[in-house]
């Protein structure tokens, strides 16, 4: 029974500290930790721990423990906030100018900040417009592609 408890603890730690998209990936990580476990046993362990899959914020899903799915839910809220509030996106150098509906700039800005895009250095919001400063090496096209990955349905 001790091995099972330590295995369950290891599964929890691996899920908390890694983005794991499949049982095969988790099985491999467990084996690297020294656990000799079968796919069937792992499947039962995941059921016992009530592990589920949640959106990873990109284009796939990842394993999460009960209560961890709040991050996925929050990201979905940020996506909706952004899509609901923005009007247009334009560029000037490494500055992104995002026009919003009146009073929505703070919400859109907050959404962009909370999506934690690596391409963005920082943001500033007004009333109906917000600015995002891109890192030096980020092209406009690369930023648009990142937005499309994080904001399904965005029309630019």
Secondary structure as UniProt FT lines:
FT   HELIX           2..17
FT   HELIX           23..32
FT   TURN            33..34
FT   HELIX           39..48
FT   TURN            49..50
FT   STRAND          52..55
FT   STRAND          61..64
FT   TURN            66..69
FT   HELIX           70..85
FT   STRAND          86..92
FT   TURN            93..94
FT   STRAND          95..100
FT   TURN            102..103
FT   HELIX           105..114
FT   TURN            115..116
FT   TURN            118..119
FT   STRAND          120..125
FT   STRAND          129..134
FT   TURN            136..137
FT   HELIX           140..150
FT   TURN            152..153
//
